[in-house]
Amino acid sequence: MAKKEANPEEKTTQTENVVLIGKKPVMNYVTACITFFNSGEKQVIVKARGRAICRAVDTIELLRRAFVKDLETKHIEINTEEMVRAEGGQKSNISTIEIVVTKAESKQPKEKT
């Protein structure tokens, strides 16, 4: 039996700090992001597809405006995935978005000794 080699990209990807946006209320995803930051994560990746993209943008905006004032958007990637439907085998395009945000380091003045 042949041993299957793992793809090197699969080894390096971290999925601990990814929030996948779906059909739940926006506040659920905001809470998930806050939980990641409170647990020590420096950055959080928010991913969404199709109609959930507007919910992902709302999540980041609410997070930035109300909860994490020093939130920085590091990277936004938009893409299109080609999907094959189960019924009929038709191909369709689905838009995707990936937003990487980081919590800026607090800049406190150093104490003089």
C-alpha positions, 0 to 999 in steps of 0.5 A: 500500500502506497503511503500518501504524502501530505501537501506542504501547504496543509502542514503550515496552515493554521485554522485555530484563529479562523471564524467561518461566517454562516447564517447565525446572527452577526453578534455570534461571530463578533463574540467568536472574534473577541474570544480569540483576541482574549485568548491571546491570538494576535490576528483573526481571519474571517471567511465567508462565501456568497450571501454571507459576505455582507455578514462578514463585513458587518462583523468586522465593522461592529467589532472595530467600532464597538468592541476593539478600538485598535483593530487593524485590517491587515489583508482582504482577499476576494475570490471566486470559487467554481462549484458543481451543484449536486443536482444536475451537475451544473457549475456555478461561481460563488464569491468568497472573502477572507479578511485578516484583522489584528489587534494593535499593540497597546502603546503605553508610555514607559515608566522612568526608573 
